[in-house]
């Protein structure tokens, strides 16, 4: 699949100048009035039509002779939810005594400043503020330009410019976890290991050995004992986190960043928050989606550049565009020592099956429940409330089956949502196990 590239600039010739209906009426009425005044010998009638004749002649003499080109340019093509950017429109060449307006059509999840989406051209340029209220890749409203010459004699347009589009990245929800990530194996992370080495977590104070760093010398103990002592630490390691995002459904009204979130809004923002937390801790992360078509495949990576790629991938999600996706391709080749986080509202049976499959392979699996509570708190009708009640009964059975297999199901509540379960997993991983002899 080719890399998606937003269109930041659009340009188009506005075409030939055409006379307006007002200019044609002025010519006809002026000519008819002048002829009538001469034939009927009515000088008063000639005085009445003189302004029309002057306006028609003046407008024709100041007619623009060159073709104008309109150009629209977005200030930013990559935004965060709720961010504002500017749309700058310019006409070239900038002819004198021209009046023009720029309009931006109304589209969902794009707010215009001014709210009418209309701005007047001043010296051939105009600016309109645009605010994106929901994540995703989409086009802004159609940009149209209309110009009128002096006395409204000639006009061009309105002409629609080629479409501009942008990518709105999801704003990661507030999230932080103080619990360690299970199964650390790398050498660049911030997770404490059980073996001594270079790191930041204190281990003990021991005697100096050749090769120890001088900055590790513990001078109080060295002065008291008469021999050099140094502080030793535990090695810092990184872990591998695998995120599986449910894109099958988008439950709830789509109100954007200023309203109540849908199930997919909660899922995407939670995935962004979890990714930001682990990637800033130098852990490795893999992101896979299920139920969305044309989403680029994202491999293993770490660091802030990989976080940007993760947010770009989340912005490319279009819900329920691949209903036949079984998820087998998404979970193929997953590191057996990775921490698998399945983010789903647990409405689609495919996601429950995938969680069972990962757990059956002996992997560490945690299901993050992203079902928004407001969907069932205030139903719009009795029939809707009954439908949700029936569906939630099946959902509770799915959650119970996962817990019977040993897969924890954790509701998403932002900071601290995963602390308890990650501590339990880390404690379980370090516990002694029976081995066959």
N, C-alpha and C positions, 0 to 999 in steps of 0.2 A: 504494500500500500504506500503511495507517495506521501511525503511529509506535507501536512496541511500548512499553508502559508496564508495569513490574513492579508487582505487588500487594504493598504493604508491610503493610497492616493487614487483618485478617479478623475479623468479629464475627458471632455467632449466638446466638439464645436457646436455652437448654439444654432447655427444655420443662418439663412438669409433674413434680412430685415423685411418686414411686411407692413403695409399701411394698416392703421387701425380703423375700426368702424367710425370712430369720432372724426378722424381726419377726412375720411371719405364723405361723411355728412357735411363737414365744414366746406369742402370743395363744391359739393352739389348745391347746398343752400346758398352759398356765397355767389356762385355763378348764376343760379336761378334768380336770386334777389337782384343782382346787378342788371341782368337782362330785363327783368320786370320793371325796375326803376327807370331804365332808359326808355322802354316802350311806353310805359304809362306816365312818363314825365313826373315821377314821384321822387324828389330828392330826399324826402324823409325816409323812404324805403332804402335808398342807397346808404344813408347814414346807419340804419339798423344793421345791414349786412356787412358793413365795412369791418367790424371786429372779426367776423368769421373769415373774411378774405385775408386779413392780416395774419391771423393765426394759421390758416392753411398755407400761405406763402412762407411764413417764418418756419413752420414745421418742415416744409419741403426743402428749404434751403439748408437747414441744420440736420438733414438726414444723415445718419452714420453711413460711411462708405466702406468700412472694413468689417470683416467677420470676426466675431468675438468667441473666445474659447473660455469655458468655465472649468475650474479645477477645484476639487474638494479634497481636503487632507485631514485625517484623524491625528490628534495629538499623540495618542497611545493606542496600540492595537492589542495590548495585553493588560487587563485590568483585574482588580480584585472586586468581589461583590461589594456594592455600595460606593465604589470609586467613581470619580467624575473626570472626564476628559473633554477636550474642546474639538469641535468640528470647524475648521477654517475653510471658507469658500472665497475664491478670488476669480475675477474676470480679467482677461488680458486680450488686447491692450485696455488700459483704464481710460475710457473716453470721457471727456467732460460733458456736463449737462445730461447725464444719464441717471435714470432712476430704476432701481431694481430690488427685487425681494428674493430671498432664499427660503424654501420650505423643506422641512424634514417630516416625512410621513410618520404616523404613530404606529409603533409595533410593541408587542408585549415585552415587558421587563426592560424597557428603555425609557427613562424619563428625560424630557427635554426642558432646557432652560433658555428661553421662556417656555412655559407650558404649551403655548400655541404652536411652537415649532417654526415660527415665522420670524425672520430677521431682515432688516433693511440693509441694502448694500451701501456702504459709505466709502467713497473713492475706490470703488471696485472690489471691496472686501467686506466680509461679514463673519461673525463667529456665533456659534450656538453651542451651549453646554449640553453634554450627554452624560447620563448616569446609568450604569448597569446595575440592576437589582437582583439578578439571578445568574448563577454560574452557567457555563456552556459556551458553545461556539454558535454564533448567530450573526445575521446581517442587521445593520442598523436600518432605520427607515430610509425610503427612497429620497434622495436629495434632488430638488428641482430648482431651476433658476429661470427667472423671467425678467427681461429688461424692456424699458420704454424710453424713447427719445424725448426731446423737448416738446412741450405742448401735447404730449401723448400722440404724436403723429405716426410714429413707427414703433413696432415692437418685435421682439423675438422671444420665443418660448411661450409657456413654460416647457423647458427641456429637462428630461430626467437624466442624471449622470449615472454611470455604471455603479453597481452596488458596492458598498463598502462593508466589511465585516471585521469582527474582533473576537477575541477569546477572553472570556471572563473566568478567572480562576476562582475556585471555591475558597471562602474564608475559613481556614481551619478552626474548628471549635476549640475552646479553651481546654487544654488537657495537659496533665503532668502525672507522672508515675514515679514514686520513690522506690518501688520494689525492683529488684534486679531482674534482668532478662534471663530466662533459663537457657542452658546449653551454650554458654559462650565458648568459642573455639579460636577466634582470631587473635590478632596481636595489636590492634590499633584502637579498640573500643574503650569504654569507661566502666565495664563490668568487672567486678573483682573476681579473680580466680582463687583456687585453693593452693596454688604453688607460689613460692617466693620468687621475686624477680623485680624488674624495674616497673614501678607503678606509683600510685598516689595513696593507696590504702596501707596504714601502718600495720606491721607484723610484729617485730620484736627488736630488741637492742642486743647486738652481738659484737664480738671482737672484730677488729679490723683485719681484713684479708687483702693480699695484693690484688689490685684491680678495682677495689672499691673507690667510689667517687669521694673526693675530699669534702664536697658539700654535704655528704651524708654523715660526717663525723658528729657525734653527740658529745659536745664538750663538757657538760656537767658530769656525766658518768666517766669520761676519760680522765678528768682532773681528780675525781674521787678515787679511782682505782689505780691510776698511774699508767694505764695502758690505753691505747686508742680503741674506742668503741664507735660503731656506726649504727644507724637505724636501717632496718630492712623493711621492705614493703612486699605486698602481694602484686602479682602481675595483673595489668589491666588487659581485658580481652573484649572482643566484639562478638555479637551474636547475629544470627540470621533470622529475620522476621518476614513471614510470608502473609500478604494480605489478599484475601479473596472477597471481592465486592459483588454484591447481589444487585444486578441491573434489570431484573425481570419486571419490577413493578415500581410505580411512583404514586403512592397512595396519599390522598388528601388534596386540598386546594392549593394551587401553585401561587403563592402570594409573594414570593421573593424574600429578600433579606429583611424587609421591614415587616413581614407578616409571619404567620405560623408555618413551620417547615413541613414539607412532605416527607414521606418515608425515605425517598431517595436523597432529599436534601440532608437529612440526618446522617444517612449512610456515607455520602460523599464528604461532608464536612468532618465526620468522625474519622474517615480514612485519611483525610488531609492532616488532621490533628495528630493522629497516631504516627503517621509517616514523619511529620515534623519532629516529634519527640524522639523517635528512635534514630533518625538520621542525624540529628544534632548531637546525639550521643555516640556517633561514629559507628553505629551498627549497620549491617547490610540489610537491604530491604528489596523484596520482590512484590510487584503488584500485578494481579490478574483480575479480569472482569468476566462475569457470566451473564448472558442475556442481552448483551449490547453488540451490535454489528459495527464493523469498521473502527474498532478501538485499537490503536497501535500497541504492539506487544512491548512490554517493558521488562528488561532483564534485571539482573542483580546489580546493585550499585549502592553507593554511600555518599554522604556529603551534601552540601547545599545545592550543587548542580543537579544531583539526582532528585532532590526534593522538587526542584522546578519541573523536571520531567514527570514526576508523579502527579503534580498539580495539573500539568498540561494533559496528561492522560485522563484524569478525572473530569476535566472540562470537556473532553471529547465524547463523553458517555451520552448516548441517546437511549432512553429507557425502552425496554420491550421491543427492540428492533431485531432480535434474533431469538424467537420463542422456542425454536427447536434445539437450542444449545443445551447439551447434556452436561457440560462442564468437564468432561474427561480431558479435553485438550488443556484446560486451564490448570489442572492439578498434575499434569504430566511433568516428570522430571523435577519434582520439588525435593529440596534437600531434606533428608530424613531427620536431621537434627534441628530443623528450623522450627520456630514458634509460629504456628498457623493460626491466624486470626480471621475468622469468617464473619464478615459484617453483613447482616441481613435482618429484615423485619420478620423472617420466618413465616412468610405467607406462601411462598413458592416451594412445593415439595422437592424440587431439584436441589435446592440449597441444603435442605435437611439430609438428603441422600449423600451429597458431597461431603458434608461434615462427618457422617457415618463412615464413608469410604476412607477419609484421611485418618480417622481414629482407628479403623481396622488395620491400617498399615503401621500402627505403632507410633504415630507422630503425636506431638503435643499440640492439641487443638483447643482453642477457646472460641466460642460463638459469642459475638457482640450483638445483642438484640437492639436494633435501631427502630423498632416500631414506635411511632409517636403516640403518646397517650391521649392527645386531644381528639383523635379520630373517634374514640368511643365515649368520650366524656359528654359530648353534646351532640347526639345524633339529630339529624334534621327531620326524621319521620320515624314512626313506629316500625315500619317495614325495614328501614335501614338499621335501626337498633337491633331488630330480630336477626337480620342477616349478619351483623357483626358478632352477635352472641353465638350464633352457630359456627361462624368461622373461627372465633377465638377458642371454642371447645376443641376443634381439630388442631389448632395451634398449640394449645396446652398439652395435648397428647404427643405432639412432635417434640416439644421441649422436654417432656418427661422421658421419652425414649432416648434422647441425647444424654440426659443426666444418668440414666441407667447404664449407659455405655461408658460413663466416666468423663463425658465432655461437659465442662462447665458452661452455662449460659448466663451471660452477664448483661444486664440492661445498661444502656449507654446513658450516663449522667454527667459526662464531662470529666473534670479533674478527679483523679482517684478512682475512676471506674474499674481499673484493672489491677489496682494495688493488691487487694486481698487474694485474688486468684493467682496472680504472678508469684506472690510469696508462697502460696501453697504448692505451686508447681515447682518452684526452686527448692523448697523443703523436701518435696517428694523425690526430686532428682538426686539430691544429696543423701537420701536415706539409704541404709544398707539393704541389699537385696540377696535373696537366696540364689545360689548358683548350683548347677548340677555338677557332680563329680563322677 
